[in-house]
Amino acid sequence: METTQRTIVKTISWQSLGIIVMSIIGYLHTGSLTTALSLAGSTVLISSVSYIFHEKLWQRISWGKTVQH
C-alpha cells in the first residue's frame, strides 16, 4: 500500500511535468505565453485532485497485483 504522502509527491511531480507540456502546447497554439500559462495553470488543481482520487481508487483494486514475500 502506498502512503498518502507518496501519492501527493507523485502528484506534484506529475503535475510539474504537465504544466511544462501544457504550456508548450498552449504557446504553440496561441502564440501567447500569458494565455499558455493561464491555460496550464487552470488545470493544475483539478488534475491534481483527480490524480489523487484515481491513485487511491487503484490501490483498492487487487487486479494485476502480485503478492510480495
C-alpha atoms as one frame of an Amber mdcrd trajectory, in Angstrom:
protein
   0.000   0.000   0.000   1.258   3.437  -0.911   1.165   6.266   1.628  -0.863
   9.415   1.034   2.339  11.460   1.314   3.933   9.444  -1.518   0.806   9.885
  -3.650   0.888  13.647  -3.075   4.594  13.860  -4.009   3.889  11.816  -7.155
   1.023  14.197  -7.936   3.281  17.238  -7.640   5.917  15.584  -9.830   3.360
  14.591 -12.465   1.668  17.999 -12.467   5.016  19.780 -12.820   5.663  17.838
 -15.990   2.095  18.502 -17.117   2.440  22.259 -16.619   5.537  22.316 -18.804
   3.942  20.236 -21.560   0.634  22.134 -21.441   2.452  25.485 -21.526   4.420
  24.480 -24.613   1.321  23.193 -26.391  -0.668  26.275 -25.361   2.052  28.580
 -26.627   2.343  26.725 -29.943  -1.416  27.006 -30.463  -1.933  30.583 -29.296
   1.425  32.317 -29.698   0.816  33.904 -26.292   2.882  32.931 -23.274   0.343
  34.537 -20.924  -2.534  32.540 -22.393  -0.459  29.365 -22.403   0.487  29.743
 -18.733  -3.087  30.612 -17.808  -4.371  27.509 -19.585  -1.762  25.287 -17.936
  -2.260  26.811 -14.501  -6.030  26.487 -14.580  -5.836  22.715 -14.950  -3.420
  22.070 -12.066  -5.862  21.902  -9.150  -8.499  19.829 -10.924  -5.941  17.432
 -12.371  -4.119  17.062  -9.055  -7.258  16.181  -7.129  -8.382  13.806  -9.879
  -4.992  12.073  -9.894  -5.010  11.549  -6.113  -8.506  10.019  -6.206  -7.526
   7.879  -9.197  -4.408   6.573  -7.413  -6.315   5.846  -4.191  -9.028   4.004
  -6.112  -6.479   1.841  -7.940  -4.774   0.989  -4.641  -8.024  -0.715  -3.593
  -8.203  -2.843  -6.751  -6.317  -6.111  -6.438  -6.377  -6.943 -10.158  -2.864
  -7.154 -11.614  -1.064  -7.046  -8.278   1.382  -9.729  -7.270   1.959 -10.958
  -3.745   5.365  -9.996  -2.372   7.028 -12.325   0.110
